Amino acid sequence: MLYVPSVQALIDELERLPGIGPKSAQRIAYYLLIINKDDANRLAKSIRDVKERVRFCVRCFNISEDELCQICSDPSRESGTICVVEEPRDVVAIERTKLFKGSYHVLGGALSPLDGIGPDQIKIKELLERVKNETIQEVIVSTNPNLEGEATSMYLAKLLSPLEVSVTRIASGLPVGGDLEYADEITLGRAIEGRRRID
């Protein structure tokens, strides 16, 4: 089936989005065709606004509309703890727990030599500067529990150890509601290693 050029261009652009394949792109394009013009313009405006207003926090590299993000500019946050994450969406995930009250540092990725991502391509130097210049007692490394995330956490631990700061790694293991028989060996091994006392 052939589409008119403007619809085909929309489908092509939608397909470039992560997780959107050809069929999803077609469904979204058709949806955008049938919604009223005000709804479509609101969506277009919100995309334009994000591109014009949003930038990265100069301190932690989280997304922000100001020089400092909401977390860095919040005086009630604990200043002695930094949680290191790969991407801004990881900040959102941790904030949802309502358990962490410190600050963050967004690396902007993880070490992946095969993809050409080395220490200079992510915000490692900036993290080291923060630890040297701020009164930091603990750095919690919260990179993803995959090969790249593990390599990044080990690399950070090596760099941070001479700076007299406690470096910890978030625990990983079995999800709540999961069955042991379906867990892979690495996940199950980490769950056993990360066990804690039942009080």
C-alpha positions in Angstrom: 0.0 0.0 0.0 1.3 3.4 -0.9 0.9 6.5 1.3 0.8 10.1 0.3 4.2 11.7 0.8 3.3 13.6 4.0 1.9 10.4 5.7 4.9 8.3 4.6 7.3 11.0 5.9 5.5 10.8 9.3 5.6 7.0 9.4 9.3 7.1 8.5 10.0 9.6 11.4 7.9 7.5 13.9 9.9 4.4 12.9 13.1 6.1 14.0 11.8 6.2 17.6 13.1 3.5 19.9 10.7 0.5 20.2 8.5 1.6 17.3 8.4 -0.8 14.4 6.7 -0.3 11.0 3.3 -1.5 12.2 3.3 0.7 15.3 4.5 3.6 13.3 1.5 3.1 10.9 -0.9 2.9 13.8 0.4 6.0 15.4 0.3 7.9 12.1 -3.3 6.9 11.5 -4.2 7.9 15.1 -2.6 11.3 14.5 -4.6 11.6 11.2 -8.0 11.1 13.0 -7.5 13.2 16.1 -8.7 16.8 16.0 -6.2 19.5 15.0 -6.0 21.0 18.5 -4.9 17.7 20.0 -2.3 17.3 17.2 -1.0 20.8 17.7 -0.7 20.3 21.4 1.4 17.2 20.8 3.6 19.1 18.3 3.9 22.1 20.7 5.0 19.8 23.6 7.7 18.3 21.4 8.9 21.8 20.3 8.9 23.0 24.0 11.0 20.0 25.1 13.6 20.7 22.5 13.7 24.4 23.2 13.5 24.4 27.1 15.1 21.2 28.3 18.8 21.0 28.9 21.2 19.1 31.2 21.9 20.1 34.8 25.4 21.6 35.0 26.1 19.7 38.2 24.6 16.2 37.8 23.6 16.1 34.1 20.0 15.2 34.8 17.4 16.8 32.6 16.3 20.2 33.7 14.7 23.4 32.5 17.1 25.5 34.6 20.9 25.6 35.2 20.4 23.2 38.1 17.8 20.4 38.1 15.1 20.2 40.8 17.0 17.7 42.8 20.3 19.6 42.8 18.5 22.8 43.8 16.6 21.2 46.6 18.3 22.2 49.9 16.6 19.3 51.8 18.5 16.6 49.9 21.4 15.0 51.7 24.6 16.4 50.2 27.0 13.7 51.2 25.7 10.9 49.0 25.8 10.6 45.2 23.9 7.9 43.3 25.5 7.3 39.9 23.2 6.2 37.1 23.5 5.8 33.4 20.6 7.8 32.1 18.1 10.4 33.4 15.3 7.8 33.2 17.2 5.9 35.9 16.8 8.9 38.2 13.1 8.8 37.8 13.0 5.1 38.6 15.0 5.6 41.8 13.0 8.6 42.8 9.8 6.6 42.5 11.0 4.4 45.5 11.0 7.5 47.7 13.9 5.9 49.6 17.0 7.8 48.3 17.4 11.4 49.6 20.9 12.3 48.2 22.0 13.7 44.9 22.6 12.0 41.5 25.2 11.9 38.8 24.1 10.9 35.3 26.9 9.4 33.3 25.0 9.6 30.0 25.7 5.9 29.2 28.0 3.1 30.2 31.4 1.9 29.1 31.2 -0.2 26.0 34.5 -0.4 24.0 32.8 -2.4 21.2 30.4 0.6 20.6 33.3 3.1 20.9 32.1 4.3 24.3 35.1 4.9 26.6 35.7 6.9 29.8 35.9 10.2 27.8 32.5 9.7 26.2 30.6 9.6 29.5 30.6 12.0 32.5 33.3 10.2 34.6 35.7 13.1 34.9 32.9 15.3 36.1 32.0 12.7 38.8 35.6 12.6 40.0 35.6 16.5 40.2 32.4 16.4 42.3 33.8 13.9 44.7 37.0 15.9 45.1 35.2 19.3 45.4 32.1 18.4 47.4 31.9 16.8 50.8 30.9 13.3 49.6 31.0 10.3 52.0 29.4 7.7 49.7 29.0 7.0 46.0 26.3 4.5 45.2 26.9 3.0 41.8 23.5 2.2 40.2 24.5 1.2 36.7 22.5 -1.5 35.0 23.2 -5.1 35.9 24.6 -6.0 32.5 28.1 -6.4 31.0 28.5 -2.7 30.3 27.0 -1.6 33.7 29.2 -4.0 35.6 32.3 -2.9 33.7 31.4 0.7 34.4 30.9 0.0 38.1 34.3 -1.7 38.5 36.0 1.1 36.6 34.4 3.7 38.9 35.3 1.8 42.0 38.9 1.7 40.9 39.0 5.4 40.2 37.1 6.4 43.4 39.0 4.2 45.9 42.0 6.6 46.3 39.6 9.5 47.1 38.6 8.1 50.6 35.0 7.8 49.8 32.8 4.7 50.4 31.8 3.2 47.1 28.8 0.9 47.1 26.8 -1.0 44.4 23.1 -1.5 44.4 22.1 -5.0 45.2 20.7 -7.2 42.3 18.9 -10.4 42.4 15.4 -11.9 42.1 12.4 -9.7 41.4 9.5 -9.8 43.9 7.0 -12.4 42.7 9.6 -14.3 40.7 10.2 -18.0 40.8 13.6 -19.5 41.5 13.3 -22.1 38.7 13.1 -19.3 36.1 16.1 -17.3 37.3 19.4 -17.5 35.4 22.5 -18.5 37.3 24.0 -15.0 37.5 20.9 -13.5 38.9 20.4 -16.3 41.4 24.1 -16.1 42.4 23.8 -12.4 43.0 20.7 -12.9 45.1 22.6 -15.4 47.2 25.7 -13.1 47.5 23.5 -10.1 48.4 21.5 -11.9 51.1 20.8 -10.1 54.4 19.8 -11.1 57.9 16.1 -11.5 58.6 15.2 -9.6 61.8 
